[in-house]
Amino acid sequence: MANTIHVDVVSAEESIYSGEATFVVLPGEAGELGIYPRHTPLITRIKPGSVRVEKPDGGEELIFVAGGILEVQPTRVTVLSDTAIRGKDLDEKKVNEAKRAAEEALKHAKGQIDMARATSELAVLAAQITALRKYRQKR
């Protein structure tokens, strides 16, 4: 039996990561999910946050996802997210500017829909900032 599991992280635009892993950690709706090879099949939603892929060579890939769907099969993990960004590609300045704009939008929200949209945007940006900090700590 193999000691690795194949991982695909796909955004609406492109394949972000495809490769083998010894362990994967994802932001599940009820908390962090840890996936090892030969995991029980599972389909669930994931929250905005970091997907951490531990590679067989001991390296690690950190990918920010803005929520999405996780499918686990015994030999394969697939993460589908509208937005997925490699940790090394996260831009702190852009993220902080977007966060300030979302906070401003929340202040001036005129109704429930505007407020919900701004709150959701802030949650995604906060998760991006957390992912960026985790990525920087690894460097």
Secondary structure, DSSP 8 states (H G I E B T S, - for coil): --S-EEEEEE-SS-EEEEEEESEEEEEETTEEEEE-TT---EEEEEEEEEEEEE-TTS-EEEEEEEEEEEEEETTEEEEE-S-EEEGGG--HHHHHHHHHHHHHHHHT--SHHHHHHHHHHHHHHHHHHHHHHHHHHH-
